[in-house]
Amino acid sequence: MKEPKQLSVSAIESGTVIDHIPASSLFKVIQILRLDNIPNQITFGTNLESKTDGKKAIIKIAGVFFEDEDINRIALVAPKAKLNIIRDYEVIEKKVVEVPDTIHGIAKCMNPKCITNFEKVPTRFRVTSKKPIALKCHYCEKITDQERLEII
């Protein structure tokens, strides 16, 4: 009987690992963080087994550490994601993403008549629901739900 092959991804010396991303949200997270525009080494996997979520995705980014605004962006599409901060091949910090109470300049208002869609006014939302996501626009008071959520 043949031994099953074990493929592994090399560890990163320094950077961030984003784990517990829903498999269906992997490319949204890549887009949100604009990872297609950075020269750093990036490794990702999807449809990996997860004891809690069925299938998950993971992203490893060498030499990159995210600001809170980026972490808030991740929370909008992958609210159960966890970030592991790596230095000298060791996890030095673990962060759980959380949907914040307010969102500024991250999401687009779904109301085509909203001032934010035709003036240079940054979007502002109050989060009215974290599960599923629902955002109330500060200007027009329309609710943008998870189905119509568009990250800018």
Secondary structure as UniProt FT lines:
FT   STRAND          15..22
FT   HELIX           23..25
FT   HELIX           26..32
FT   TURN            33..34
FT   HELIX           35..37
FT   STRAND          42..50
FT   TURN            51..53
FT   STRAND          54..62
FT   HELIX           68..77
FT   TURN            79..80
FT   STRAND          82..87
FT   TURN            88..89
FT   STRAND          90..96
FT   STRAND          102..104
FT   STRAND          107..108
FT   TURN            112..113
FT   HELIX           115..117
FT   STRAND          124..130
FT   TURN            131..132
FT   STRAND          133..137
FT   TURN            138..140
FT   STRAND          143..145
FT   HELIX           146..148
FT   STRAND          150..151
//
